[in-house]
Amino acid sequence: MNPKELTVIEHIEELRKRLFICAAYLVVALIGSFYLAEPIIKYIQHQGEADKITLNAFNVADPLTVYLEVTFVVALVITSPIILYQLWAFITPGLHERERKATLKYIPYSFLLFIGGLAFGYFVLFPNVLNFMMNLSNNLEIEQEIGINEYFSFLFKLVVPFGLLFQLPVVTLFLARLGILNPKLMVKFRKYSYFVLFVLAVFLAPPDLISNLLIAIPLFILYEISIVIARIGYKKYEAAEALRVKEEKEAEQKLQVEQALAEQRRQIEEMRNLKG
């Protein structure tokens, strides 16, 4: 059935099926992640600046809360390729065959960028933010007692968003490949985009210029890479559109020829019947 002919109920049913598949894989991933959470928590506790900090539990349920949070984040990372594929499967039925094949290739790159964003957030962003906070406490002669729940929550709030931000090149390529995003607009609004990215860096990083630049510069680089990639994707879209128009014209001409031949055969048959 043509996706354009689907009713609202059928679209909802399709979405429900995709969400059910994602949920099923997430449950399986949660079971596996439950056994991975403990070594990951111990690794984070003894990695870099964290090794110099004594993490405390201010609530009886804090260790369990942290354990479940880590379990969920790990499961989300493991399941992210499945989620991306289901999203692709829901969106692409209305696309042409070439577009479906082209956009399917983006999923592995999206997953790698997600992992790269998490790695950047954890190994670059988080140590600098933590070091800034600790130095500020020492300068103000404040003795910090850090709760393990607060520590991991702070970690996730910094790291996970960068996994999503690193999706920018793939998202722009996907939209450009479909003809939705024109890279000329990205160039035109570059200065406004830089301002938004810098404001985002200010929210994510400590309130000092060096840390802000440390976060903003990779975002600027990502944006420029996205422009280059969007140009490639948009050129492919234009080429695909030109080929599609050509094929449609050829198919229309072929249909007209076949109709003309059929009409000619009909007229010849009628003449034969009259003579007979």
Secondary structure as the mmCIF struct_conf table of DSSP 4:
data_model
#
loop_
_struct_conf.conf_type_id
_struct_conf.id
_struct_conf.beg_label_comp_id
_struct_conf.beg_label_asym_id
_struct_conf.beg_label_seq_id
_struct_conf.end_label_comp_id
_struct_conf.end_label_asym_id
_struct_conf.end_label_seq_id
HELX_RH_3T_P HELX_RH_3T_P1 PRO A 3 GLU A 5
HELX_RH_AL_P HELX_RH_AL_P1 VAL A 8 GLN A 45
TURN_TY1_P TURN_TY1_P1 HIS A 46 HIS A 46
BEND BEND1 GLN A 47 GLN A 47
HELX_RH_3T_P HELX_RH_3T_P2 GLY A 48 LYS A 52
BEND BEND2 ILE A 53 ILE A 53
STRN STRN1 LEU A 55 ASN A 56
BEND BEND3 PHE A 58 ASN A 59
TURN_TY1_P TURN_TY1_P2 VAL A 60 ALA A 61
HELX_RH_AL_P HELX_RH_AL_P2 ASP A 62 ILE A 91
HELX_RH_3T_P HELX_RH_3T_P3 THR A 92 GLY A 94
BEND BEND4 LEU A 95 LEU A 95
HELX_RH_AL_P HELX_RH_AL_P3 GLU A 97 LEU A 104
TURN_TY1_P TURN_TY1_P3 LYS A 105 LYS A 105
HELX_RH_AL_P HELX_RH_AL_P4 TYR A 106 PHE A 120
HELX_RH_PI_P HELX_RH_PI_P1 GLY A 121 LEU A 125
HELX_RH_AL_P HELX_RH_AL_P5 PHE A 126 ASN A 139
TURN_TY1_P TURN_TY1_P4 LEU A 140 GLU A 141
STRN STRN2 ILE A 146 GLY A 147
HELX_RH_AL_P HELX_RH_AL_P6 ILE A 148 LEU A 165
TURN_TY1_P TURN_TY1_P5 PHE A 166 GLN A 167
HELX_RH_AL_P HELX_RH_AL_P7 LEU A 168 ARG A 177
TURN_TY1_P TURN_TY1_P6 LEU A 178 GLY A 179
BEND BEND5 ILE A 180 ILE A 180
HELX_RH_AL_P HELX_RH_AL_P8 PRO A 183 LYS A 188
TURN_TY1_P TURN_TY1_P7 PHE A 189 PHE A 189
HELX_RH_AL_P HELX_RH_AL_P9 ARG A 190 LEU A 204
BEND BEND6 ALA A 205 ALA A 205
BEND BEND7 PRO A 207 ASP A 208
HELX_RH_AL_P HELX_RH_AL_P10 LEU A 209 LYS A 275
#
